Amino acid sequence: MCLRSRARPTLQGPGREEWRRRYPLFPRLLFVLDGTGPVAIENRISALRAAAGELKLFGFLHEVPVLAAPLTDRLQHGPSAPVWRPVQNPGSRVSWNQPRYG
């Protein structure tokens, strides 16, 4: 009786994170801002942008869209409306499911 051992798969390049097997893209990171007025919302988005700037070193913002929206805008216009502001370009307004944020 001959027992065959199963061949183990070999890596054909750099390793890949396990979550990428099921999800081709990292989910968006959405911040809903509440409990303050328009000036404080701007300050919070600026703080997110500053924090995200540190993550650029790792290419995080290239792969993961980071968006922020005031809760009042989201409630008034709906979650899929272009009320989301990319932290790398807070002057623009996009829908959360827009594929690219130029």
Backbone as CSV, one residue per row, in Angstrom:
resi,resn,N_x,N_y,N_z,CA_x,CA_y,CA_z,C_x,C_y,C_z
1,MET,0.836,-1.170,0.000,0.000,0.000,0.000,0.883,1.236,0.000
2,CYS,0.617,2.107,-0.926,1.423,3.321,-1.067,0.611,4.520,-0.598
3,LEU,1.162,5.280,0.311,0.506,6.507,0.770,1.153,7.693,0.085
4,ARG,0.318,8.463,-0.554,0.849,9.676,-1.187,0.630,10.866,-0.269
5,SER,1.608,11.662,-0.164,1.434,12.882,0.626,0.892,13.976,-0.281
6,ARG,0.074,14.787,0.274,-0.472,15.906,-0.490,0.572,16.999,-0.616
7,ALA,0.701,17.463,-1.808,1.650,18.554,-2.021,1.074,19.839,-1.451
8,ARG,1.885,20.551,-0.775,1.462,21.852,-0.248,1.619,22.906,-1.325
9,PRO,0.654,23.816,-1.412,0.794,24.877,-2.406,1.963,25.789,-2.054
10,THR,2.630,26.235,-3.056,3.744,27.149,-2.837,3.313,28.555,-3.193
11,LEU,3.914,29.521,-2.573,3.618,30.919,-2.877,4.296,31.297,-4.179
12,GLN,3.568,31.923,-5.036,4.096,32.345,-6.328,4.469,33.821,-6.323
13,GLY,4.716,34.362,-5.228,5.063,35.775,-5.124,4.881,36.212,-3.682
14,PRO,4.776,37.525,-3.476,4.608,38.009,-2.106,3.302,37.498,-1.507
15,GLY,3.308,37.279,-0.201,2.122,36.805,0.497,0.969,37.790,0.373
16,ARG,-0.213,37.278,0.514,-1.400,38.100,0.393,-2.235,37.935,1.657
17,GLU,-2.800,39.043,2.132,-3.604,38.979,3.334,-4.811,38.072,3.110
18,GLU,-5.226,37.388,4.139,-6.329,36.427,4.043,-7.634,37.081,3.603
19,TRP,-7.932,38.298,4.084,-9.206,38.935,3.737,-9.321,39.202,2.246
20,ARG,-8.188,39.331,1.550,-8.228,39.628,0.115,-8.726,38.442,-0.715
21,ARG,-8.773,37.274,-0.134,-9.313,36.125,-0.865,-10.805,36.305,-1.131
22,ARG,-11.502,36.945,-0.220,-12.945,37.152,-0.365,-13.312,38.554,-0.822
23,TYR,-12.496,39.518,-0.486,-12.799,40.903,-0.814,-11.667,41.482,-1.659
24,PRO,-11.919,41.806,-2.916,-10.851,42.337,-3.756,-10.408,43.743,-3.335
25,LEU,-11.282,44.489,-2.657,-10.957,45.831,-2.189,-11.213,45.939,-0.699
26,PHE,-10.407,46.731,-0.022,-10.654,46.990,1.389,-11.905,47.852,1.486
27,PRO,-12.787,47.584,2.439,-13.993,48.401,2.571,-13.655,49.861,2.858
28,ARG,-14.555,50.722,2.500,-14.369,52.147,2.786,-14.437,52.386,4.283
29,LEU,-13.739,53.415,4.721,-13.762,53.811,6.108,-14.587,55.087,6.179
30,LEU,-15.772,55.011,6.801,-16.707,56.129,6.832,-16.819,56.684,8.247
31,PHE,-16.716,58.012,8.361,-16.890,58.694,9.634,-18.147,59.540,9.542
32,VAL,-19.100,59.318,10.441,-20.301,60.136,10.538,-20.090,61.057,11.726
33,LEU,-20.089,62.346,11.461,-19.772,63.340,12.479,-21.050,63.970,13.020
34,ASP,-21.162,64.047,14.354,-22.368,64.556,14.984,-22.028,65.260,16.287
35,GLY,-23.016,65.958,16.808,-22.884,66.563,18.123,-22.163,67.888,18.139
36,THR,-22.114,68.557,17.006,-21.408,69.830,16.948,-21.891,70.640,15.752
37,GLY,-21.470,71.869,15.652,-21.878,72.736,14.553,-20.947,72.650,13.360
38,PRO,-21.242,73.430,12.316,-20.466,73.378,11.070,-18.969,73.676,11.239
39,VAL,-18.621,74.614,12.101,-17.201,74.947,12.288,-16.457,73.771,12.910
40,ALA,-17.057,73.143,13.900,-16.412,71.990,14.533,-16.338,70.805,13.570
41,ILE,-17.338,70.654,12.688,-17.286,69.594,11.666,-16.056,69.809,10.794
42,GLU,-15.824,71.055,10.368,-14.634,71.373,9.560,-13.359,71.038,10.319
43,ASN,-13.326,71.364,11.614,-12.146,71.051,12.431,-11.917,69.542,12.523
44,ARG,-12.995,68.783,12.675,-12.858,67.325,12.762,-12.357,66.732,11.444
45,ILE,-12.877,67.250,10.342,-12.417,66.750,9.040,-10.955,67.115,8.823
46,SER,-10.558,68.298,9.256,-9.142,68.689,9.164,-8.267,67.772,10.011
47,ALA,-8.755,67.405,11.189,-7.998,66.499,12.053,-7.880,65.113,11.412
48,LEU,-8.962,64.645,10.782,-8.904,63.365,10.068,-7.900,63.428,8.929
49,ARG,-7.901,64.546,8.221,-6.959,64.702,7.107,-5.515,64.678,7.608
50,ALA,-5.261,65.355,8.715,-3.905,65.361,9.284,-3.488,63.958,9.714
51,ALA,-4.407,63.234,10.350,-4.090,61.864,10.770,-3.898,60.961,9.559
52,ALA,-4.713,61.154,8.534,-4.588,60.334,7.321,-3.282,60.635,6.596
53,GLY,-2.781,61.855,6.707,-1.512,62.205,6.080,-0.376,61.341,6.580
54,GLU,-0.428,60.963,7.852,0.594,60.085,8.403,0.482,58.683,7.812
55,LEU,-0.736,58.268,7.474,-0.934,56.937,6.906,-0.516,56.854,5.446
56,LYS,-0.345,57.997,4.788,0.068,57.978,3.379,1.400,57.267,3.201
57,LEU,2.224,57.309,4.236,3.518,56.641,4.147,3.358,55.162,3.842
58,PHE,2.263,54.580,4.253,2.044,53.152,4.062,1.113,52.872,2.879
59,GLY,0.747,53.879,2.119,-0.128,53.677,0.970,-1.565,53.380,1.342
60,PHE,-1.925,53.649,2.588,-3.256,53.316,3.076,-4.345,54.045,2.289
61,LEU,-4.180,55.329,2.081,-5.228,56.102,1.399,-5.365,55.727,-0.068
62,HIS,-4.351,55.148,-0.641,-4.454,54.708,-2.029,-5.402,53.518,-2.152
63,GLU,-5.411,52.657,-1.142,-6.234,51.456,-1.185,-7.553,51.593,-0.440
64,VAL,-7.611,52.461,0.559,-8.801,52.559,1.402,-9.375,53.973,1.353
65,PRO,-10.545,54.140,0.730,-11.180,55.455,0.765,-11.618,55.801,2.190
66,VAL,-11.215,56.975,2.661,-11.604,57.459,3.979,-12.498,58.673,3.752
67,LEU,-13.768,58.554,4.189,-14.767,59.584,3.930,-15.405,60.032,5.233
68,ALA,-15.824,61.293,5.276,-16.507,61.841,6.447,-17.726,62.625,5.980
69,ALA,-18.795,62.574,6.792,-20.011,63.322,6.484,-20.697,63.724,7.788
70,PRO,-21.233,64.942,7.824,-22.038,65.322,8.988,-23.326,64.493,9.030
71,LEU,-23.722,64.079,10.210,-24.941,63.290,10.355,-26.150,64.039,9.811
72,THR,-26.209,65.338,10.014,-27.359,66.111,9.531,-27.482,66.024,8.007
73,ASP,-26.361,66.088,7.281,-26.397,65.956,5.821,-26.824,64.554,5.411
74,ARG,-26.313,63.573,6.099,-26.650,62.192,5.777,-28.130,61.919,6.008
75,LEU,-28.682,62.447,7.101,-30.100,62.266,7.389,-30.988,63.027,6.405
76,GLN,-30.568,64.230,6.039,-31.370,65.067,5.141,-31.375,64.541,3.706
77,HIS,-30.228,64.066,3.221,-30.097,63.685,1.813,-30.022,62.178,1.578
78,GLY,-29.804,61.408,2.628,-29.697,59.958,2.496,-28.249,59.497,2.486
79,PRO,-27.999,58.244,2.854,-26.628,57.751,2.983,-25.880,57.606,1.663
80,SER,-26.604,57.454,0.552,-25.929,57.284,-0.742,-25.772,58.590,-1.508
81,ALA,-26.267,59.671,-0.962,-26.143,60.981,-1.618,-24.689,61.453,-1.561
82,PRO,-24.323,62.359,-2.440,-22.944,62.874,-2.421,-22.721,63.887,-1.283
83,VAL,-22.793,63.392,-0.066,-22.551,64.221,1.125,-21.232,63.848,1.796
84,TRP,-20.574,62.823,1.285,-19.329,62.326,1.878,-18.141,63.109,1.345
85,ARG,-17.222,63.443,2.241,-16.042,64.226,1.880,-14.793,63.371,2.036
86,PRO,-14.084,63.111,0.933,-12.826,62.372,1.057,-11.840,63.174,1.907
87,VAL,-11.230,62.547,2.893,-10.338,63.299,3.775,-9.117,63.818,3.028
88,GLN,-8.729,63.172,1.931,-7.591,63.682,1.175,-7.983,64.843,0.267
89,ASN,-9.295,65.061,0.061,-9.791,66.173,-0.754,-11.116,66.643,-0.160
90,PRO,-11.083,67.287,1.032,-12.314,67.613,1.743,-13.201,68.653,1.058
91,GLY,-12.706,69.321,0.033,-13.525,70.289,-0.682,-14.520,69.644,-1.623
92,SER,-14.345,68.367,-1.922,-15.265,67.697,-2.839,-16.315,66.918,-2.052
93,ARG,-17.408,66.624,-2.724,-18.499,65.832,-2.148,-18.742,64.636,-3.070
94,VAL,-18.805,63.450,-2.505,-18.980,62.235,-3.300,-19.996,61.325,-2.630
95,SER,-20.456,60.344,-3.371,-21.269,59.271,-2.821,-20.317,58.258,-2.198
96,TRP,-20.753,57.583,-1.145,-19.865,56.623,-0.479,-19.488,55.459,-1.375
97,ASN,-20.333,55.167,-2.383,-20.043,54.010,-3.237,-19.424,54.377,-4.560
98,GLN,-18.983,55.613,-4.710,-18.276,56.034,-5.928,-16.959,55.271,-5.984
99,PRO,-16.610,54.711,-7.164,-15.412,53.866,-7.233,-14.100,54.597,-6.967
100,ARG,-13.931,55.794,-7.463,-12.676,56.539,-7.273,-12.975,57.955,-6.848
101,TYR,-12.092,58.479,-6.009,-12.263,59.838,-5.515,-11.099,60.679,-6.012
102,GLY,-11.282,61.311,-7.158,-10.211,62.061,-7.801,-9.964,63.334,-7.189
